[in-house]
Amino acid sequence: MLPAEAPRLRARPEVEQRLVQDAGERGGTREVERHTAVARRLTGLLTDLGETTDPGDSNSSERPSCRATD
């Protein structure tokens, strides 16, 4: 994972949690399980990579931030 990708990856568990809520409201038990597992895996990957899991944090916990220029 490139440091520039960390902010996008940190945002994904939050998206998955919204999908969990939506699926739960619709009675989609398997969808809830799937989105919960994805959110857990993303959080684990961030932790394994030494990245913070706070979606609002723009910096890595161990590496300096690297910003892409488009």
LONU-980699 format. One record per atom (N, C-alpha, C): atom name; x, y, z; residue number from 1; residue in three letters. Coordinates in Angstrom, 2 decimals. Example, Ala and Ser with C-alpha at 12.3 -4.5 7.8 and 13.67 -1.06 7.14 Angstrom:
2
   site         x         y         z   pos   code
      N     13.19     -5.69      7.80     1    ALA
     CA     12.30     -4.50      7.80     1    ALA
      C     13.20     -3.30      7.80     1    ALA
      N     12.85     -2.25      7.08     2    SER
     CA     13.67     -1.06      7.14     2    SER
      C     12.90      0.03      7.87     2    SER
***
This chain:
70
   site         x         y         z   pos   code
      N      0.85     -1.18      0.00     1    MET
     CA      0.00      0.00      0.00     1    MET
      C      0.88      1.23      0.00     1    MET
      N      0.59      2.16     -0.86     2    LEU
     CA      1.30      3.42     -0.90     2    LEU
      C      0.74      4.35      0.17     2    LEU
      N      1.57      5.17      0.80     3    PRO
     CA      1.07      6.10      1.81     3    PRO
      C     -0.06      7.00      1.29     3    PRO
      N     -0.03      7.33      0.01     4    ALA
     CA     -1.07      8.18     -0.55     4    ALA
      C     -2.44      7.50     -0.56     4    ALA
      N     -2.45      6.18     -0.50     5    GLU
     CA     -3.71      5.43     -0.50     5    GLU
      C     -4.32      5.29      0.88     5    GLU
      N     -3.57      5.58      1.93     6    ALA
     CA     -4.04      5.38      3.30     6    ALA
      C     -5.33      6.14      3.62     6    ALA
      N     -5.48      7.41      3.25     7    PRO
     CA     -6.73      8.10      3.59     7    PRO
      C     -7.96      7.43      2.98     7    PRO
      N     -7.84      6.97      1.75     8    ARG
     CA     -8.96      6.30      1.10     8    ARG
      C     -9.26      4.97      1.79     8    ARG
      N     -8.22      4.25      2.15     9    LEU
     CA     -8.40      2.97      2.84     9    LEU
      C     -8.99      3.17      4.23     9    LEU
      N     -8.59      4.25      4.92    10    ARG
     CA     -9.14      4.54      6.25    10    ARG
      C    -10.63      4.86      6.18    10    ARG
      N    -11.08      5.42      5.07    11    ALA
     CA    -12.49      5.79      4.93    11    ALA
      C    -13.39      4.59      4.67    11    ALA
      N    -12.83      3.52      4.13    12    ARG
     CA    -13.65      2.36      3.73    12    ARG
      C    -14.40      1.67      4.87    12    ARG
      N    -13.80      1.46      6.06    13    PRO
     CA    -14.58      0.82      7.12    13    PRO
      C    -15.85      1.59      7.47    13    PRO
      N    -15.77      2.92      7.41    14    GLU
     CA    -16.95      3.74      7.69    14    GLU
      C    -18.02      3.50      6.62    14    GLU
      N    -17.61      3.41      5.38    15    VAL
     CA    -18.55      3.11      4.28    15    VAL
      C    -19.17      1.74      4.50    15    VAL
      N    -18.35      0.77      4.86    16    GLU
     CA    -18.86     -0.58      5.10    16    GLU
      C    -19.86     -0.59      6.25    16    GLU
      N    -19.63      0.21      7.29    17    GLN
     CA    -20.57      0.26      8.41    17    GLN
      C    -21.92      0.84      7.98    17    GLN
      N    -21.89      1.82      7.08    18    ARG
     CA    -23.16      2.34      6.55    18    ARG
      C    -23.88      1.27      5.74    18    ARG
      N    -23.12      0.47      5.00    19    LEU
     CA    -23.71     -0.62      4.24    19    LEU
      C    -24.28     -1.70      5.17    19    LEU
      N    -23.61     -1.94      6.29    20    VAL
     CA    -24.11     -2.88      7.30    20    VAL
      C    -25.47     -2.40      7.81    20    VAL
      N    -25.55     -1.12      8.14    21    GLN
     CA    -26.80     -0.56      8.66    21    GLN
      C    -27.91     -0.68      7.61    21    GLN
      N    -27.61     -0.33      6.37    22    ASP
     CA    -28.60     -0.40      5.30    22    ASP
      C    -29.08     -1.84      5.10    22    ASP
      N    -28.13     -2.77      5.04    23    ALA
     CA    -28.49     -4.17      4.85    23    ALA
      C    -29.32     -4.69      6.02    23    ALA
      N    -28.97     -4.27      7.23    24    GLY
     CA    -29.73     -4.69      8.41    24    GLY
      C    -31.17     -4.19      8.36    24    GLY
      N    -31.35     -2.97      7.90    25    GLU
     CA    -32.70     -2.42      7.79    25    GLU
      C    -33.54     -3.16      6.76    25    GLU
      N    -32.86     -3.71      5.76    26    ARG
     CA    -33.56     -4.46      4.71    26    ARG
      C    -33.64     -5.96      5.00    26    ARG
      N    -33.05     -6.38      6.13    27    GLY
     CA    -33.10     -7.79      6.49    27    GLY
      C    -32.09     -8.65      5.77    27    GLY
      N    -31.05     -8.07      5.25    28    GLY
     CA    -30.03     -8.82      4.51    28    GLY
      C    -28.95     -9.36      5.42    28    GLY
      N    -29.23    -10.47      6.08    29    THR
     CA    -28.32    -11.04      7.05    29    THR
      C    -26.95    -11.35      6.46    29    THR
      N    -26.91    -11.97      5.30    30    ARG
     CA    -25.62    -12.30      4.67    30    ARG
      C    -24.86    -11.04      4.26    30    ARG
      N    -25.59    -10.02      3.82    31    GLU
     CA    -24.93     -8.76      3.47    31    GLU
      C    -24.31     -8.12      4.70    31    GLU
      N    -25.03     -8.16      5.82    32    VAL
     CA    -24.51     -7.62      7.08    32    VAL
      C    -23.21     -8.34      7.43    32    VAL
      N    -23.23     -9.65      7.36    33    GLU
     CA    -22.03    -10.44      7.68    33    GLU
      C    -20.87    -10.10      6.75    33    GLU
      N    -21.16     -9.97      5.48    34    ARG
     CA    -20.11     -9.68      4.49    34    ARG
      C    -19.50     -8.30      4.72    34    ARG
      N    -20.34     -7.28      4.89    35    HIS
     CA    -19.83     -5.92      5.08    35    HIS
      C    -19.10     -5.79      6.41    35    HIS
      N    -19.56     -6.49      7.42    36    THR
     CA    -18.87     -6.48      8.72    36    THR
      C    -17.49     -7.10      8.57    36    THR
      N    -17.40     -8.22      7.85    37    ALA
     CA    -16.11     -8.88      7.64    37    ALA
      C    -15.15     -7.99      6.84    37    ALA
      N    -15.67     -7.30      5.83    38    VAL
     CA    -14.83     -6.40      5.03    38    VAL
      C    -14.29     -5.26      5.90    38    VAL
      N    -15.15     -4.66      6.71    39    ALA
     CA    -14.73     -3.57      7.59    39    ALA
      C    -13.66     -4.05      8.57    39    ALA
      N    -13.86     -5.23      9.12    40    ARG
     CA    -12.89     -5.79     10.06    40    ARG
      C    -11.56     -6.05      9.37    40    ARG
      N    -11.60     -6.57      8.15    41    ARG
     CA    -10.37     -6.86      7.41    41    ARG
      C     -9.62     -5.58      7.05    41    ARG
      N    -10.34     -4.56      6.62    42    LEU
     CA     -9.70     -3.29      6.29    42    LEU
      C     -9.02     -2.68      7.51    42    LEU
      N     -9.70     -2.72      8.65    43    THR
     CA     -9.12     -2.20      9.89    43    THR
      C     -7.87     -2.99     10.26    43    THR
      N     -7.93     -4.31     10.10    44    GLY
     CA     -6.78     -5.15     10.39    44    GLY
      C     -5.60     -4.84      9.47    44    GLY
      N     -5.88     -4.62      8.19    45    LEU
     CA     -4.81     -4.28      7.25    45    LEU
      C     -4.14     -2.96      7.62    45    LEU
      N     -4.94     -1.98      7.96    46    LEU
     CA     -4.38     -0.69      8.36    46    LEU
      C     -3.49     -0.85      9.59    46    LEU
      N     -3.96     -1.61     10.56    47    THR
     CA     -3.19     -1.85     11.77    47    THR
      C     -1.89     -2.57     11.45    47    THR
      N     -1.97     -3.61     10.62    48    ASP
     CA     -0.78     -4.37     10.23    48    ASP
      C      0.25     -3.50      9.53    48    ASP
      N     -0.23     -2.51      8.78    49    LEU
     CA      0.65     -1.62      8.03    49    LEU
      C      1.16     -0.44      8.87    49    LEU
      N      0.73     -0.38     10.13    50    GLY
     CA      1.16      0.72     10.99    50    GLY
      C      0.45      2.02     10.71    50    GLY
      N     -0.70      1.94     10.08    51    GLU
     CA     -1.49      3.12      9.77    51    GLU
      C     -2.56      3.32     10.84    51    GLU
      N     -2.89      4.55     11.10    52    THR
     CA     -3.99      4.84     12.00    52    THR
      C     -5.30      4.45     11.33    52    THR
      N     -6.31      4.12     12.13    53    THR
     CA     -7.60      3.73     11.57    53    THR
      C     -8.62      4.87     11.64    53    THR
      N     -8.19      6.04     12.07    54    ASP
     CA     -9.07      7.20     12.15    54    ASP
      C     -9.29      7.78     10.75    54    ASP
      N    -10.56      7.76     10.26    55    PRO
     CA    -10.81      8.24      8.90    55    PRO
      C    -10.42      9.70      8.68    55    PRO
      N    -10.40     10.51      9.72    56    GLY
     CA    -10.07     11.92      9.57    56    GLY
      C     -8.59     12.21      9.65    56    GLY
      N     -7.78     11.19      9.94    57    ASP
     CA     -6.35     11.38     10.09    57    ASP
      C     -5.68     11.32      8.72    57    ASP
      N     -4.98     12.36      8.37    58    SER
     CA     -4.34     12.40      7.05    58    SER
      C     -2.89     11.92      7.10    58    SER
      N     -2.42     11.55      8.28    59    ASN
     CA     -1.03     11.10      8.41    59    ASN
      C     -0.94      9.69      8.92    59    ASN
      N      0.06      8.99      8.48    60    SER
     CA      0.36      7.65      8.96    60    SER
      C      0.87      7.76     10.37    60    SER
      N      0.69      6.71     11.17    61    SER
     CA      1.20      6.71     12.53    61    SER
      C      2.70      6.51     12.57    61    SER
      N      3.31      5.99     11.50    62    GLU
     CA      4.74      5.73     11.51    62    GLU
      C      5.49      6.37     10.36    62    GLU
      N      4.81      6.73      9.30    63    ARG
     CA      5.47      7.28      8.13    63    ARG
      C      4.94      8.67      7.85    63    ARG
      N      5.77      9.52      7.28    64    PRO
     CA      5.27     10.84      6.89    64    PRO
      C      4.24     10.72      5.78    64    PRO
      N      3.35     11.67      5.74    65    SER
     CA      2.31     11.68      4.72    65    SER
      C      2.92     11.92      3.36    65    SER
      N      2.37     11.26      2.36    66    CYS
     CA      2.80     11.43      0.98    66    CYS
      C      1.57     11.82      0.17    66    CYS
      N      1.58     12.96     -0.41    67    ARG
     CA      0.42     13.42     -1.15    67    ARG
      C      0.68     13.33     -2.65    67    ARG
      N     -0.28     12.75     -3.34    68    ALA
     CA     -0.19     12.66     -4.80    68    ALA
      C     -0.54     14.01     -5.40    68    ALA
      N      0.08     14.33     -6.48    69    THR
     CA     -0.25     15.57     -7.18    69    THR
      C     -0.89     15.20     -8.50    69    THR
      N     -2.11     15.63     -8.67    70    ASP
     CA     -2.85     15.35     -9.90    70    ASP
      C     -2.97     16.59    -10.73    70    ASP
***
